[in-house]
């Protein structure tokens, strides 16, 4: 009996030690990651030029900038602030209609708006008769020159910025009463010489206008030195031959 009580006491004493306590479940820590919301910060409308001429087209582009710094093409609708000055289709292609300033507006479907202001100007032109001197604006990059003379024969000589550009003889005796040519240029003083009674015109050709097969393309002598230019010397000799 004593042995039983002794054993029971030892068991009670053993269970009072720390190793006899009930096991505790491990603590679980949960980490929550917050992903920042990406939003639209701006919509930008760009184009190759800020000024176009009546009849010329210009392609606009809409770019969306996000809050994380990334960019993407905008998706939305285009509109013109003044359709009497310019129109725009839903591909962003603008067409100049009349002179003035106009806002081209892009409304992004997911939010945000972009605006590009364009200036539409008239096509530069000048016409007259006989010898004359006048200035052509520097923004004219291509010009169509015409000359007409229905009499027997008359010279048609044109200098632009001091360089010979046209050297022709017009009239019924020479088999041609009309001359037309399209030239590269950067503007400058235009001199029409030795052209008494001859009618002429100078009309700007917008950069986006395709050259027609009938347009005469003479080398651009206005942007390079005439002296020592082989193409020019050949052209000059041929022109002088026609004048004899």
Secondary structure as GFF3:
##gff-version 3
##sequence-region A 1 244
A	DSSP	alpha_helix	2	15	.	.	.	ID=ss1
A	DSSP	three_ten_helix	18	20	.	.	.	ID=ss2
A	DSSP	beta_strand	40	47	.	.	.	ID=ss3
A	DSSP	beta_strand	51	53	.	.	.	ID=ss4
A	DSSP	beta_strand	57	66	.	.	.	ID=ss5
A	DSSP	beta_strand	71	73	.	.	.	ID=ss6
A	DSSP	beta_strand	76	80	.	.	.	ID=ss7
A	DSSP	beta_strand	86	88	.	.	.	ID=ss8
A	DSSP	beta_strand	93	96	.	.	.	ID=ss9
A	DSSP	beta_strand	100	108	.	.	.	ID=ss10
A	DSSP	beta_strand	113	121	.	.	.	ID=ss11
A	DSSP	beta_strand	125	129	.	.	.	ID=ss12
A	DSSP	beta_strand	132	136	.	.	.	ID=ss13
A	DSSP	beta_strand	142	148	.	.	.	ID=ss14
A	DSSP	beta_strand	154	160	.	.	.	ID=ss15
A	DSSP	beta_strand	163	170	.	.	.	ID=ss16
A	DSSP	three_ten_helix	172	174	.	.	.	ID=ss17
A	DSSP	beta_strand	178	184	.	.	.	ID=ss18
A	DSSP	beta_strand	188	193	.	.	.	ID=ss19
A	DSSP	beta_strand	199	204	.	.	.	ID=ss20
A	DSSP	beta_strand	216	217	.	.	.	ID=ss21
A	DSSP	three_ten_helix	221	223	.	.	.	ID=ss22
A	DSSP	alpha_helix	230	243	.	.	.	ID=ss23
###
